[in-house]
Structures are given as C-alpha cells and as structure tokens.
Amino acid sequence: MVDPETLERIAARRAELDVLEEQLVKQLQEVRAERDELAVALRVLERLSERITQEHAAAAPVSAQVGGRTVWMIPGREPGLQEAALPPEYQRILTVVRTAAGPVTVRHVGEELGVEVTVKGKLEPLRGKLRKLSDRGWLHKRPDGKFSVRP
C-alpha cells in the first residue's frame, strides 16, 4: 500500500501545479492580447508613414531638365505652402534674410552663406536666386536693391 504522507505530498504538489497552470494561462492570454495590440499599432504606424511620405513627396522641390541640365522649379508662394517646398539652398537663403536685423544686400547674404563676396561673378548666381524668390513672392525686393522677407 502507498504511504499516506506520499499521497498527501502528491496532492499538495498537484494543487501547486494547478495554481501555476492558472497563472500561466492568464499570463499567456495577456501576452497574446499585447501582441495583438502591437500588430494593430504597427499597421497604424505603417499607414501614417505612407501618408507622411506621400505628403513629403508632394511638397518636395520639383526639378526639371532644361538644355540637358537639372534646374529646380521654384514654386510661387501660396497660402499653406511651406518653405519645405523649396530646394534646400533656397531655404538657407530665406533663413539668412529672415534672421537679419533688417533688409539685406546680396553681399550680406553671400557672406552668411560663405560665398566669396570679393569676386563679383560669385555673387551673380546668388542675386539671381534672390530675384527668383522675390518674383515668386517669397521675398520683397526694395527699390534700393535690398531684400526682406514678405510677411
């Protein structure tokens, strides 16, 4: 016959294992629920990422081929159009003009951008960019030839 103390130990261990099983089942359910939540969160993030990518692509600077050379298309300033729609070089020019204490000359912008201002030929491309930003409504060109940011 089996010792009653052994039977009692087996019963006690079985009860412990039943409690552990209940805990593990509960923990497994929690893990599965969290994993499902993460899968949903990942799908939402992927959708948002796609939407943001599409918005950035729509606002990205547009280039075109002219005479075999790539040129940037500078959009006209419109309500809701951000500076991010401009090529990075044009964004830097706007930043220099905006941070200046007042209207700036081409030479001042050139100095801030690190252009060799002592050579007139180096300033002419910059003057063209400032004029283009002015023509498109991003800057205001004053009669004295200085530039300022449009409000």
Secondary structure, 3 states (H helix, E strand, C coil): CCCHHHHHHHHHHHHHHHHHHHHHHHHHHHHHHHHHHHHHHHHHHHHHHHHHHHHHHHHCCEEEEECCEEEEECCCCCCCCCHHHCCHHHHHHHHHHHHCCCCECHHHHHHHHCCCCCCHHHHHHHHHHHHHHHHCCCEEECCCCCEEECC
